[in-house]
Amino acid sequence: MNVVIVGAGIAGLATALSLEAVGIRDIRIFERAPEIRGLGVGINLLPHAVRELTELGVADRIEALGVAPSRLAYFNRLGQPIWSEPRGLDAGYRWPQLSVHRGRLQLALVELVRERLGEVIETGHRLTDVSEGAETVTAVFDTDAGPVEATGDLVIGADGIHSALRAIRYPTEGRRRGAASRCGAAPP
């Protein structure tokens, strides 16, 4: 099977690792940004996400990037507790909750994809069209060097909340309510 993934964020990279884990290695990942810089803020990976990372054999590497909180607590302005509950292992899960910087997580996943699949990530590719044939799907990307086509058995959209693939496939749906147009995805 030949797979084209649109987006080299956490979802696209984790998808590539999951496909590789089940024996699918003919994968190409296309990212709109000219380079992957590992930007963002902290995110929490809940136990079910850490379980998936464990299944992929990468949880130890990700765990080294962050901390495993044992409790979530809210306090008022005077420092008095309002509410608290255990998290991760302390809450009875078999896997911890991890608090990780989003950019560090993304860069670690990029490194893992390169180790397992080679140089399959292509940056500077903005999705402009998708067409389905009888047996394959073709994604068309705009690049500085001109249009590039990628044909696969499957095209997976992992290009975020302002998904260009979603806008192409569902042009009458419009932008997500309350979403600002920061990514440049052309609203219908």
N, C-alpha and C positions, 0 to 999 in steps of 0.2 A: 504494500500500500504506500502511496505517495501522498504526503500531507503538506499543505501550505498553511502556515499560521500567520495571521495578521496581528502584529503586536508583540513586542518583546518586553512586556511588563511582567509582573509576578505571575499573572494568569497564563500568559503565553508560554513563558519559560517552564512553569510547572507542568503545563500540558505536554510540552515537548519531552520532559523527563518522564512523565507518566506513559506516553506512547513508547518511548525507548524501553521502559521497564517491561512492556508486554511484547517487545520484539520488533516494533516498527521503528526503523532507522532512517528511512528516506523522508526526511523532514527538512523544510526550509522555513525560517522565521524572518518576516519582513517587518521592520520598525520604521516609523515615520521620522523620528528624530535622527539628526545627522550622526549622533554618537550617544551611547548609553552612559550617563554620568552618575547614576545612582542618587537621584534627588529624592526629597521627601522628608517626612517626619516619622515619629514612632507609630507603630501599629501593633496590635495585639493579635497573636496567632492563638486561637482557642484550641483546646485539646483535640478536637476532631481534625483540625488542620495539621497539628503536630503529628497526629497519627498518620496522616497521609505522607508527610515528610519522612516519617519513620519507615513506612512501607517502601518509599523510594530510596532508602538508605542514606539520607542526607540530613536527618534531624540533628545529629551530633555537630555537624558543621554550622547549622543554623543556630543551635542552642548556644554555641560559643560566641555568637554575635550579640546576644541580648541577655536578659534576665528572666527568671521564672518567678513572677509574683505569686505569693501564697495567699494574698488577701486583697480585696478591693474595698476601700473605705472612703466615705465622704464625711467631711467635717464642716461646721459652720465657720463664720469669720472669727470666732473666738477660739477655734481649735477644739470645740466640743464635738464628739462623734454624732453623726446623724444616722448613718447606716453602714453596715459592713457585711461582707460575706466572703467565704473562702474561695480560692481559685485553683484551677489545675489539680495537681496531686493532692493538695490539702482539701479539695472539695470532693475527693473520692474518685477522680478520673485516673485512668491508667497512664495518661500522658500529661505533661505539664502545659500550662499556658505560657507562652513566651511573648515578651515585649521586646520588639526589635526595631531598629531604624529601617524604614522602608527602603532607602537607597542601598544600605549594606546588604539587606536581604536580596534585592534585585541583582546587585553585582555578584553575590555569592552564587545565585542561580545561573547567571551568565557564565561564570567560571565552570560550574558543574555541567551545563549544556555543552560547552566547548570541550571539556574532558571526555564526555560520553559520546558526543555526536560530531565533534570537529567544528569547523568554521561554517555553521549553518545559519548564522544571524547576519542579515543584510540590513544595514542602516540607510537612512536617507531615501526610503521608499514610501511614498504617499499613495494609498489605495485610491484609484479613480473609477474602477469598474470591475464587475464580476459577471461572468457569463457561464451558463451551464450547457455542456454538450451532452451527447447520449451517454457517455461513460465517464467524463471528466468535468472538472470545473476549472475555469481560467480566471485568475486575478490579474488585473492590469494596474501597474504602479507607475507613478510619475517620479522620475529621478532627475538629477542634474544632467545626466547623460542622455536623457530622453526616456520614452516609455519602455517598461520592462514587463513581460508577461511571465507568469508562473502558473503552470498547469499541474493539477494534482487530482487524485481521486476524491479529495476532500479539502475544503477550505474552512478553517476554523477562525472565527472572529474573536480575538482577545484584545481588541483595541480600545477598551475603556468605555467610560460612561458616555462619551461623545463619539461613539463608534461610527466610523465612516462606512463600514460594512453594513451595519444596521440601516443607516441612512440610504444606502444604495438598494438594499433588499426590500425595505419598507419606506418608500419615499413619502407616502401620505401620512405616516405616523407623526412626523414632526419631532421637534426637540423634546427631551425629557422635561417635564414640568419643573420650574424653578432652576433649571440648569443655565448657567451662564455659558456663553460661547467662547471658552478660553482656548480650546484645542484647535479651532479653525475648521472644525467639521462643518461642512456646508449644510445649514438647515434647509429643509425643503420649502 
